[in-house]
Amino acid sequence: MKVYGSSVLKGLLYTLKTFVSTYVEDFRRKGASSNGLLRSHADGVVTVEYPEKLLPIGATYERFRVLPMLIYDQQESGEKDIRCTSCGICAKVCPPQCIWIVQETDENKKPVPKPEAFYIDTSVCMNCGLCSEFCPFDAIKMDHKFDLNTTSNRQESYLYDMERLLVPAEYYAELHPKANAAEEEARRLEAEAKAKKEAAKKEAAAKKAVEAKAAKAAASAAEADAPKAAKADDPERAARIAAAKAKAAEAKAKREAAKAADGAETADAAAEVSETSSENESSPKASDEA
């Protein structure tokens, strides 16, 4: 027959030992500051004395998740640049369908990539984090805040609007330092790739413009030289030009020959006149001698 009292006694002794060890550990650590963090060993109390002491932001595990939160970037002007574009992906992937969004519109009633209203029913939310995983803009993340008790109307307090969900990006960076660093690096690489792509696109456009300008200039030059080339390639025109040149050369030769003949006749006439003059001069001398 088993005696169950011994097991009960062992359990009570273990409880008493643990209870006493908590005080022993506290006396050992008297005067040491723990900053509200968990102790590195399992002796004594291993929990934070909540609510007298609260865990600082970022002290919990990074993947610890409670309720979703909306991220915004603080501008220099003080305005909140909400990352959410009201695409509706988070509402579509939500298993219990606890998210609904009202998209903002402009004066022409056209949709604007910005939420006018954003609601989460926290009484339905199952804290799965799928909305955070599927968000393409890193606009919705999981918060670590778990002390959500309220003394007001519980049914109304469960419904979180956009004002209650919005938190700055710096708060998210404190909660999720590793994830935030990875996301920032991914955004930086994406921006660099986009800048390189734009630069290559501009360079290609400039090169194309230069080539088009050169092609246009070549086409204009070819168009200007086309009549000359056509004239040079016309055999009938070339024959007419050659005949005209030959005719002109023949006419020039005739003119030169006629000019030469006229020169010869003039020279002969001059010679005859010279001989006649000589004879006339010699005749008076002969008569005088006679």
ABEGO torsion letter per residue (X at the ends): XBBAAAAAAAAAAAAAAAAAAAAAAAAAABGBBAGGBBBABABEBABBBOAABBBBBGABBAABBBBBBBBBBBBAAGBBBBABAGAGAAAAABAAGABBBBBBBBAAGBBBBBBABBBBBAAABAGAGAAAAABAAGABBBBABABABBABBAAAAABBBAAAABBBAAAAAAABAAAAAAAAAAAAAAAAAAAAAAAAAAAAAAAAAAAAAAAAAAAAAAAAAAAAAAAAABAAAAAAAAAAAAAAAAAAAAAAAAAAAAAAAAAAAAAAAAAAAAAAAAAAAAAAAX
